[in-house]
Amino acid sequence: MSTRERSGCPISLSLELLGDRWTLLIIRDLVFAGKKHFREFLQSDEGISSRTLAERLQTLQDEGILTRSEDPTHGLKAIYRLTEAGIDLLPVLATLGAWGSKYRKADESLARIAREFAADGAPALARMKERLRKEQVRLGGAGGAKSRGADRLESLAPAAMDRTVLALRRACPGTLIGVSTGAWIEKGDLRTLVAIAGWHELPDYASVNLSETAAPVVMESLRQRGIGIEAGLASIADAERLISLDHGGRVLRVLIEISEQALDEAFAVADGIEKVLERAGIRRSILLHGENATVWPFVERAAARKLSTRVGLEDGKELPDGGIAAGNAALVAAAVTIYRAGQ
């Protein structure tokens, strides 16, 4: 790509560098998808060729927009990161996203996130710029924050996630680690996507609720990072949505999580979900999960059908005999007893 300057106009000068079809998409992937390696950029939907990508990356390095360094975890890979000049392009991406969502036929899920980003304005830009600056100076270690934010609430923020996942890896090296991406955690689709893009210590899988509007975008973000997906289905409509997705059949596991408390209704929904999956030929590991009145009926159902399940105090405090559990260990022990009785 030629960088010969045609005039001294700042817009013209900017377009000399950024005005082709691919350059801003590479920067988009660095910012919003958390991509850092050459092969990751090749996997973007737009289908950039390896030759064009190599040329654009070299130009961006030469112009001071990107840096390239050796990946400390893999001697044959390089990591690309934005410089301060690259980070300062964030408002350009935000404005283009807002314009495209308004005047072009954009994917509605992506358009809604672009509008949300634009609506958040300067605070959203400042938060993301700070995250990108930390990424630029990071030398490969895990974050130093606690697993929850300062307010002790759940958080997907990279610092909290990195510390938690790393601690679990060291304590339970043979255990798969999963997290939730529920919209209630970050309270904003854009915040969730930015958090995922910033993770360095990756979980083995993340649960995505198909009832949430941004579920397809969150699933794609996880897939791009190489993180397995647990598809959370709470209704037959959720199951129908899953099978409509291009990658719906490639999830790691299906979580059937029913909120209906009347047992016949809860079982009917669970049966309906399984029928939709079977009809679509989606055969994945199933975890059956109830809450409050359905906790133990669903544990018994899962045990009888050799499905997975889980129990914890967030689901219900009562034991099968009606007593109050002293803690999570008592609930787990009761579930194990039910499974062993069915063997």
HUTAMO-V159882 format. One record per run of one state. SS is the DSSP state (@ for helix, = for strand, . for the rest). FROM is the first residue (numbers start at 1). TO is the last residue. If there is no record, write none. Layout:
SS & FROM & TO
SS & FROM & TO
//
This chain:
. & 1 & 9
@ & 10 & 18
. & 19 & 22
@ & 23 & 32
. & 33 & 37
@ & 38 & 42
. & 43 & 49
@ & 50 & 62
. & 63 & 65
= & 66 & 71
. & 72 & 73
= & 74 & 82
. & 83 & 83
@ & 84 & 87
. & 88 & 89
@ & 90 & 103
. & 104 & 107
@ & 108 & 120
. & 121 & 121
@ & 122 & 137
. & 138 & 147
= & 148 & 148
. & 149 & 153
= & 154 & 154
. & 155 & 157
@ & 158 & 171
. & 172 & 177
= & 178 & 180
. & 181 & 182
@ & 183 & 186
. & 187 & 188
@ & 189 & 198
. & 199 & 204
= & 205 & 209
. & 210 & 214
@ & 215 & 224
. & 225 & 227
= & 228 & 233
. & 234 & 235
@ & 236 & 244
. & 245 & 247
@ & 248 & 250
. & 251 & 252
= & 253 & 257
. & 258 & 262
@ & 263 & 279
. & 280 & 284
= & 285 & 289
. & 290 & 291
@ & 292 & 304
. & 305 & 307
= & 308 & 309
. & 310 & 317
= & 318 & 318
. & 319 & 323
= & 324 & 324
. & 325 & 327
@ & 328 & 341
. & 342 & 343
//
